Structure formats: C-alpha cells, structure tokens
Amino acid sequence: MAEQANLREMANIILNIRQEVDKLKTLGGGYKCVEMNIVRMSAMIKMLELDINDAADVLGA
C-alpha cells in the first residue's frame, strides 16, 4: 500500500515538473541554450512518465 502511495506522489511530482518545464519553454523561447535543454529535460521527463506514471496506473495508485 505504501508503494502505491509513493508511486502516486511521484507521478504527481513528475506532472508538476512537466508543467514547470512547459512554463520555462514559454519564458525562454528564443534562447537557443534554453530550447536545447528543454528538449533534453522533456526526454528525461518522458522516461519518468513511462516508468512511474504507467506503473501507478497499472497498480491503481
């Protein structure tokens, strides 16, 4: 049960990170260094979503 709660909490944090990265993308538009790092961060966030969010969904957390 604790694992499911942890998975749901991690999934929520990942969602918050995704939203903050989207804000950064909007604010940093036009700066190449920001744009390139947003691409990298988005890829890492996607991997977390696939690993954690999918597991939380399967377990019903």
Long-range contacts (C-beta under 8 A, 24 or more apart in sequence): 3-59, 3-61, 4-56, 4-59, 4-60, 4-61, 5-61, 7-52, 7-55, 7-56, 7-59, 7-61, 8-56, 8-61, 10-52, 10-56, 11-52, 11-53, 11-56, 11-61, 14-45, 14-48, 14-49, 14-52, 14-53, 17-45, 17-48, 18-45, 18-49, 21-45
